[in-house]
Amino acid sequence: MRTRTRDITRIAALMALTTVMTMVIQIPTIATNGYLNLGDMVVFISAMMLGRRGGFLVGGLGSALADILLGYTHYAPITLLVKGLEGYIAGVLLDTRAGQRKPIIATTIGGIWMALGYYMAEIFMYGAKAALLSVPGNLMQGVFGATTAVILYSVLKRTKFAL
């Protein structure tokens, strides 16, 4: 029971941190009226700490909450699915031997999924050309989030904070 309470507490704290990191640092993207953020870093750290289920919950709910609070409510259902699967995919891959040895590959694949997932949704929202314009920024956000998460998690592991 104690472990379950600890996991729920970590998921809740990381969801809140994802929301904050998504809201605090925003780089606007003109093509889709969206923004780039640092929430992906927390999503990947969650997948590293809590596995696929934690990555899905933190990525989906934490990021969707940020969309709602920032007035991007039309993105919230898409974000719930795309960012949730980003954390889930990273968590699944991090559970493999290759993912354990090279976590940057697992997290980067999650980031690539995020860019692809938003691209597919934005085709229906804005058209193919406008959706394509958001791909480079989303890829940068995903790769940056993957890289910073791997670095930060390795530091956290040394302090025993991420156990």
Kinemage of the C-alpha trace (Angstrom):
@kinemage 1
@onewidth
@group {chain A} dominant
@subgroup {mainchain}
@vectorlist {calphas} color= white
{ca met a 1} P 0.000 0.000 0.000
{ca arg a 2} L 2.838 2.365 0.830
{ca thr a 3} L 4.365 1.989 -2.648
{ca arg a 4} L 1.013 2.716 -4.298
{ca thr a 5} L 0.600 5.939 -2.301
{ca arg a 6} L 4.143 6.977 -3.211
{ca asp a 7} L 3.501 6.324 -6.918
{ca ile a 8} L 0.223 8.260 -6.888
{ca thr a 9} L 1.960 11.149 -5.157
{ca arg a 10} L 4.801 11.124 -7.702
{ca ile a 11} L 2.364 10.993 -10.619
{ca ala a 12} L 0.393 13.927 -9.219
{ca ala a 13} L 3.523 15.993 -8.551
{ca leu a 14} L 4.950 15.248 -12.005
{ca met a 15} L 1.603 16.066 -13.657
{ca ala a 16} L 1.662 19.447 -11.912
{ca leu a 17} L 5.294 19.984 -12.923
{ca thr a 18} L 4.449 19.102 -16.532
{ca thr a 19} L 1.640 21.645 -16.476
{ca val a 20} L 3.924 24.335 -15.050
{ca met a 21} L 6.826 23.610 -17.424
{ca thr a 22} L 4.412 23.722 -20.349
{ca met a 23} L 2.935 27.037 -19.236
{ca val a 24} L 5.989 28.935 -17.990
{ca ile a 25} L 8.355 28.783 -20.955
{ca gln a 26} L 6.540 29.240 -24.241
{ca ile a 27} L 7.950 29.904 -27.680
{ca pro a 28} L 5.078 30.792 -30.042
{ca thr a 29} L 4.702 29.034 -33.395
{ca ile a 30} L 3.118 31.260 -36.010
{ca ala a 31} L 1.826 28.593 -38.404
{ca thr a 32} L -0.527 26.890 -35.953
{ca asn a 33} L -0.993 29.551 -33.230
{ca gly a 34} L 0.589 27.101 -30.784
{ca tyr a 35} L 3.806 27.150 -28.799
{ca leu a 36} L 6.919 25.129 -27.946
{ca asn a 37} L 7.552 24.276 -24.272
{ca leu a 38} L 9.610 22.229 -21.812
{ca gly a 39} L 6.829 19.905 -20.650
{ca asp a 40} L 8.247 17.010 -22.700
{ca met a 41} L 11.286 16.909 -20.438
{ca val a 42} L 9.054 16.100 -17.464
{ca val a 43} L 7.052 13.569 -19.490
{ca phe a 44} L 10.250 11.664 -20.292
{ca ile a 45} L 11.537 11.852 -16.718
{ca ser a 46} L 8.178 10.435 -15.629
{ca ala a 47} L 8.536 7.553 -18.078
{ca met a 48} L 12.019 6.890 -16.678
{ca met a 49} L 10.863 7.013 -13.058
{ca leu a 50} L 7.401 5.462 -13.304
{ca gly a 51} L 7.352 3.454 -16.522
{ca arg a 52} L 4.786 3.419 -19.293
{ca arg a 53} L 1.684 3.973 -17.166
{ca gly a 54} L 3.199 6.918 -15.290
{ca gly a 55} L 4.525 8.365 -18.547
{ca phe a 56} L 1.061 8.119 -20.108
{ca leu a 57} L -0.744 9.729 -17.163
{ca val a 58} L 1.775 12.505 -16.633
{ca gly a 59} L 2.179 13.236 -20.338
{ca gly a 60} L -1.500 13.125 -21.206
{ca leu a 61} L -3.149 14.724 -18.191
{ca gly a 62} L -0.418 17.202 -17.240
{ca ser a 63} L -0.057 18.525 -20.790
{ca ala a 64} L -3.812 18.599 -21.483
{ca leu a 65} L -4.353 20.566 -18.270
{ca ala a 66} L -1.839 23.153 -19.480
{ca asp a 67} L -3.753 23.455 -22.761
{ca ile a 68} L -7.001 24.024 -20.863
{ca leu a 69} L -5.487 26.599 -18.511
{ca leu a 70} L -3.827 28.478 -21.392
{ca gly a 71} L -6.999 28.657 -23.459
{ca tyr a 72} L -5.999 26.034 -26.038
{ca thr a 73} L -8.998 23.887 -25.127
{ca his a 74} L -9.376 22.706 -28.715
{ca tyr a 75} L -5.961 21.040 -28.354
{ca ala a 76} L -6.636 19.356 -24.981
{ca pro a 77} L -8.131 16.078 -26.325
{ca ile a 78} L -5.384 15.826 -28.950
{ca thr a 79} L -2.718 16.578 -26.367
{ca leu a 80} L -4.179 14.029 -23.963
{ca leu a 81} L -3.686 11.335 -26.580
{ca val a 82} L -0.481 12.535 -28.267
{ca lys a 83} L 1.474 13.430 -25.114
{ca gly a 84} L 0.055 10.458 -23.230
{ca leu a 85} L 1.294 8.122 -25.946
{ca glu a 86} L 4.602 9.991 -26.022
{ca gly a 87} L 5.164 9.058 -22.367
{ca tyr a 88} L 3.811 5.547 -22.895
{ca ile a 89} L 6.014 4.852 -25.927
{ca ala a 90} L 9.094 6.157 -24.129
{ca gly a 91} L 8.208 4.044 -21.079
{ca val a 92} L 7.792 0.882 -23.155
{ca leu a 93} L 11.098 1.448 -24.933
{ca leu a 94} L 12.896 2.352 -21.716
{ca asp a 95} L 11.800 -1.021 -20.345
{ca thr a 96} L 13.887 -2.858 -22.958
{ca arg a 97} L 17.564 -3.713 -22.666
{ca ala a 98} L 18.399 -1.255 -25.458
{ca gly a 99} L 16.347 1.458 -23.749
{ca gln a 100} L 18.184 0.901 -20.492
{ca arg a 101} L 21.551 1.244 -22.225
{ca lys a 102} L 20.618 4.146 -24.512
{ca pro a 103} L 17.704 6.055 -22.957
{ca ile a 104} L 18.238 8.921 -25.401
{ca ile a 105} L 17.022 6.690 -28.236
{ca ala a 106} L 13.866 5.666 -26.361
{ca thr a 107} L 13.007 9.232 -25.391
{ca thr a 108} L 13.822 10.616 -28.836
{ca ile a 109} L 11.456 8.085 -30.425
{ca gly a 110} L 8.780 9.326 -28.021
{ca gly a 111} L 9.518 12.881 -29.159
{ca ile a 112} L 9.286 11.881 -32.809
{ca trp a 113} L 5.889 10.293 -32.112
{ca met a 114} L 4.775 13.576 -30.509
{ca ala a 115} L 5.671 15.553 -33.634
{ca leu a 116} L 3.987 12.963 -35.856
{ca gly a 117} L 0.872 12.822 -33.666
{ca tyr a 118} L 0.392 16.581 -33.714
{ca tyr a 119} L 1.078 16.652 -37.449
{ca met a 120} L -1.681 14.098 -38.099
{ca ala a 121} L -4.169 16.034 -35.958
{ca glu a 122} L -3.232 19.414 -37.404
{ca ile a 123} L -3.781 18.219 -40.963
{ca phe a 124} L -7.492 18.144 -40.129
{ca met a 125} L -7.353 21.410 -38.200
{ca tyr a 126} L -5.262 23.624 -40.469
{ca gly a 127} L -4.548 21.714 -43.673
{ca ala a 128} L -1.483 19.771 -44.743
{ca lys a 129} L 0.794 22.738 -45.479
{ca ala a 130} L 0.220 24.523 -42.183
{ca ala a 131} L 0.501 21.229 -40.283
{ca leu a 132} L 3.825 20.538 -41.954
{ca leu a 133} L 5.127 23.900 -40.743
{ca ser a 134} L 4.742 22.811 -37.123
{ca val a 135} L 6.764 19.603 -37.542
{ca pro a 136} L 10.299 21.097 -37.253
{ca gly a 137} L 9.414 22.977 -34.064
{ca asn a 138} L 7.724 19.953 -32.536
{ca leu a 139} L 10.717 17.778 -33.437
{ca met a 140} L 13.051 20.313 -31.803
{ca gln a 141} L 10.853 20.355 -28.707
{ca gly a 142} L 10.783 16.544 -28.545
{ca val a 143} L 14.528 16.095 -29.034
{ca phe a 144} L 15.343 18.886 -26.595
{ca gly a 145} L 12.979 17.368 -24.034
{ca ala a 146} L 14.515 13.921 -24.585
{ca thr a 147} L 18.065 15.201 -24.202
{ca thr a 148} L 17.451 17.327 -21.124
{ca ala a 149} L 15.436 14.535 -19.491
{ca val a 150} L 18.223 11.984 -19.916
{ca ile a 151} L 20.801 14.406 -18.518
{ca leu a 152} L 18.622 15.527 -15.612
{ca tyr a 153} L 17.556 11.985 -14.751
{ca ser a 154} L 21.164 10.790 -14.630
{ca val a 155} L 21.897 13.587 -12.148
{ca leu a 156} L 18.779 12.766 -10.109
{ca lys a 157} L 19.776 9.086 -9.958
{ca arg a 158} L 23.083 10.024 -8.388
{ca thr a 159} L 21.258 11.950 -5.651
{ca lys a 160} L 18.837 9.040 -5.113
{ca phe a 161} L 15.956 11.479 -5.707
{ca ala a 162} L 14.657 9.564 -8.727
{ca leu a 163} L 14.436 6.154 -7.079
